[in-house]
Structures are given as structure tokens and as C-alpha cells.
């Protein structure tokens, strides 16, 4: 039986040392990928990688996250059976790719299978690289024969395997008015129309603490609501999903604003949520930034 071909896509920005460690981890998988595609936002993002490696392709894109992933997908093309997406701060188990291939073979109804972060924290900023390596060394020493896939799918391209055939002509929406927030959710919603999306705990890994700077919480919070409204008006999201996403963001930011995590500006996010709701009440359509500005809405700077 012919072994399925596998491509790995890693989108990176501002983490040259960390992404080099991720690439090495991927290259030493028990089932090594046929090719790795790394797309960065700046030449420095790719400086620590081996550009002479025939199994590694590097691309510099000035676009935002959605645009960078789209350019990577264009590079990947249609020649791979499985395409795996890893964050540039996610250290996978050395069995990740091998187990993903086994799960796809055993469950043809699934077109995408997401992995798990062993350290389970909401918006976790992760652990150190050495801690992550120690945790995975211990976990990789445990035997598992499970082929179970949870129907609880994923909506994030941070640690997920997708059948190459399901990716045909599907790309992330680069016209979102406020950055790439919810672009992954929209993308996975399109994928789900071609088969089931699940999650498997045996596809595990650890998120590394690789924060480079504190976020602009107000902009992030505004985008959570505004982009959801835009995707609902575009027809990508149902009213139920839009309501769920909006209320979940609002509730999480309100709850954690009492004792915010050091790496997340929860109070800023909450303020941004409320500003977006207020803008919606004033009739804003949240059109893309290149659309008719008389009908859209810009991020309130005041």
C-alpha cells in the first residue's frame, strides 16, 4: 500500500529561534513529512532555517496571517494527500504525523482532525521550550493504540491535519475588516461542508511560551465582534454561530478582566467588545477596508 504524501505548513512571525526548533521537531517525526512549507512576515523570521534543505521551502509575505497562509497553500498546491498546519509556537509529539495518517486511514468520513495541547489553559501562553520537550518526552513514552476521534471539531489552524482533496479551491478570507480574527473559523466552516472535522487527543503537543509583545487588547476585542458580524452578513456564519462566538468572547473577557492573564489585555478586549457592539447598534456593516467606506466602519481610535 502506497504511503500517503504529507506536507506541513508553518506560519511564523517574530519567532526565528522558536520556529527553527519546531521545524527540527517536525523533521524528526517517526513519519517525516515529504515537505515543509514555512511562510514568514520578514526575512528575519526565516533567518535560522536551513535554506539549502531540499525538503524545506521558505516564503516571505508582507500580508497578514490569512494572506500568508493562503500563499503557503498556493505553494503546497494539490499534490499532497494530507496537509498539516502547525503554529510556530506548537511543539508536536514525534508521533503526530504518523498517528494522523493512521486516523485518516481508519476514518475516511473525516476530512480534518485537530490535535490537542497537553497543557490545557484558555489562551495559554505556554511553557518554556525545555519544559515542553520534557513533557513530550514523557508523553511519547506512553503507549497508545486508540483510534478514537471526538466529533468536537476544531476551528483553528494551529495543530490540525486536513485531507488535501478537501482543500481544493478553499482559502482564508483576506477581506476581513479587522485583521485575521475568525478567519480560521470561517475556513474550517468551509472545510466542514466536505466532510466531518474531529479532534484526537493522541495528536498531542505543547504550546511554547513565545509571546513577543503584549497585544492591543482593544483592537483584538473589537475584531472579535466586528469580524463575526461581517462573516454573518457575508453568509459564512449562521445567526446561532455568530451569537455563540460573540457572547463567548464577551463572557470570557468580562470574567477574566477581574484577574487578567499577564499576556492578555482582557480589559482592553472587553472595552473593544463593547465598542464594537455600540458601533453595530449605530448601523455599521463592517465592510472590508477596501469596500465602500460610507457603508462600513473603521476601528474607533478615540
Long-range contacts (C-beta under 8 A, 24 or more apart in sequence): 3-101, 4-81, 4-82, 4-101, 4-104, 4-105, 5-34, 5-79, 5-80, 5-81, 5-82, 5-164, 6-31, 6-33, 6-34, 6-80, 6-81, 6-82, 6-83, 6-84, 6-97, 6-101, 7-33, 7-34, 7-35, 7-36, 7-37, 7-76, 7-80, 7-82, 7-83, 7-84, 7-164, 8-33, 8-35, 8-36, 8-37, 8-83, 8-84, 8-85, 8-86, 8-97, 9-37, 9-38, 9-39, 9-69, 9-72, 9-73, 9-76, 9-83, 9-84, 9-85, 9-86, 10-36, 10-37, 10-38, 10-39, 10-85, 10-86, 10-87, 10-88, 11-38, 11-39, 11-40, 11-65, 11-68, 11-69, 11-72, 11-85, 11-87, 11-88, 11-157, 12-38, 12-39, 12-40, 12-41, 12-45, 12-46, 12-88, 13-40, 13-41, 13-42, 13-45, 13-65, 13-68, 13-88, 14-41, 14-42, 14-45, 14-212, 14-213, 15-45, 15-88, 15-89, 15-210, 15-212, 16-44, 16-45, 16-46, 16-47, 16-48, 17-48, 18-88, 18-89, 18-129, 18-208, 18-210, 19-45, 19-46, 19-48, 19-49, 19-88, 20-48, 20-49, 21-91, 21-129, 22-86, 22-88, 22-89, 22-90, 22-91, 23-49, 23-56, 25-91, 25-92, 25-94, 26-86, 26-92, 26-97, 27-55, 28-94, 29-92, 29-94, 29-95, 29-96, 29-97, 29-98, 30-94, 30-95, 30-97, 30-98, 31-97, 31-98, 31-101, 32-97, 33-84, 33-97, 34-80, 35-80, 37-72, 37-75, 37-76, 39-68, 39-69, 39-71, 39-72, 39-75, 40-68, 41-68, 63-174, 64-174, 64-179, 64-180, 65-179, 65-180, 65-183, 66-172, 66-173, 66-174, 66-176, 66-180, 66-183, 67-172, 67-174, 69-157, 69-172, 70-171, 70-172, 70-174, 73-167, 73-171, 76-164, 76-167, 78-164, 78-167, 78-168, 79-164, 80-164, 81-163, 81-164, 81-165, 82-161, 82-162, 82-163, 82-164, 83-161, 83-162, 83-163, 83-164, 83-167, 84-160, 84-161, 84-162, 85-157, 85-158, 85-159, 85-160, 85-161, 85-162, 86-158, 86-159, 87-158, 87-159, 87-207, 88-210, 89-126, 89-207, 89-208, 89-209, 89-210, 90-117, 90-158, 90-159, 90-205, 90-206, 90-207, 90-208, 91-129, 91-132, 91-133, 91-136, 91-205, 91-206, 91-207, 91-208, 92-159, 92-203, 92-204, 92-205, 93-136, 93-139, 93-140, 93-203, 93-204, 93-205, 94-136, 94-140, 95-140, 95-202, 96-159, 96-203, 96-204, 96-205, 97-161, 99-200, 99-202, 99-203, 100-161, 100-200, 100-203, 102-147, 103-147, 103-149, 103-200, 103-202, 103-203, 104-161, 104-163, 106-147, 107-147, 107-149, 107-198, 109-195, 109-196, 110-149, 110-195, 110-196, 110-197, 110-198, 111-162, 111-163, 111-165, 111-166, 111-191, 111-192, 111-194, 111-195, 111-196, 111-197, 112-153, 112-154, 112-160, 112-161, 112-162, 112-163, 112-166, 112-188, 112-191, 112-192, 112-195, 112-196, 112-197, 112-198, 113-149, 113-160, 113-161, 113-197, 113-198, 113-199, 113-200, 113-203, 114-153, 114-154, 114-156, 114-159, 114-160, 114-161, 114-197, 114-198, 114-199, 114-200, 114-203, 115-159, 115-160, 115-161, 115-199, 115-200, 115-203, 115-204, 115-205, 116-159, 116-199, 116-200, 116-201, 116-203, 116-204, 116-205, 117-159, 117-204, 117-205, 117-206, 117-207, 118-204, 118-205, 118-206, 119-206, 119-207, 122-252, 123-261, 123-263, 123-264, 124-207, 125-207, 125-209, 125-211, 125-261, 125-262, 125-263, 125-264, 126-206, 126-207, 126-208, 126-209, 126-210, 127-206, 127-207, 127-208, 127-209, 128-208, 128-209, 129-208, 131-206, 132-206, 132-207, 132-208, 135-206, 136-204, 136-205, 136-206, 139-204, 144-202, 146-200, 146-201, 146-202, 148-200, 148-201, 148-202, 149-198, 149-199, 149-200, 150-198, 150-199, 150-200, 150-201, 151-196, 151-198, 152-198, 152-199, 153-188, 153-192, 153-196, 153-197, 153-198, 153-199, 154-188, 154-197, 154-199, 155-184, 155-185, 155-188, 155-189, 156-184, 156-185, 156-188, 157-184, 157-187, 157-188, 159-203, 159-205, 161-203, 162-191, 163-195, 165-194, 166-191, 166-194, 166-195, 167-191, 173-231, 173-234, 173-236, 175-288, 175-290, 175-291, 176-223, 176-227, 176-230, 176-231, 176-288, 177-226, 177-227, 177-230, 177-286, 177-287, 177-288, 177-289, 177-296, 177-297, 178-219, 178-222, 178-223, 178-226, 178-227, 178-286, 178-299, 179-219, 179-223, 179-227, 181-220, 181-223, 181-224, 181-227, 182-223, 182-224, 182-227, 182-228, 182-231, 182-245, 183-227, 185-231, 185-237, 185-245, 186-231, 186-236, 186-237, 189-236, 189-237, 189-241, 190-236, 211-263, 214-263, 214-265, 215-264, 215-265, 215-268, 216-265, 216-268, 217-264, 217-265, 217-266, 217-267, 217-268, 217-269, 217-271, 217-272, 218-265, 218-268, 218-269, 218-271, 218-272, 218-275, 219-272, 219-299, 220-265, 220-268, 220-269, 220-272, 221-249, 221-253, 221-268, 221-269, 221-270, 221-271, 221-272, 221-273, 221-275, 221-276, 222-272, 222-273, 222-275, 222-276, 222-299, 222-300, 223-272, 223-276, 224-249, 224-269, 224-272, 224-273, 224-276, 225-249, 225-250, 225-272, 225-273, 225-276, 225-277, 225-280, 226-276, 226-279, 226-280, 226-286, 226-297, 226-299, 227-286, 229-276, 229-280, 229-286, 230-285, 230-286, 230-287, 230-288, 233-285, 233-286, 246-273, 249-273, 275-300
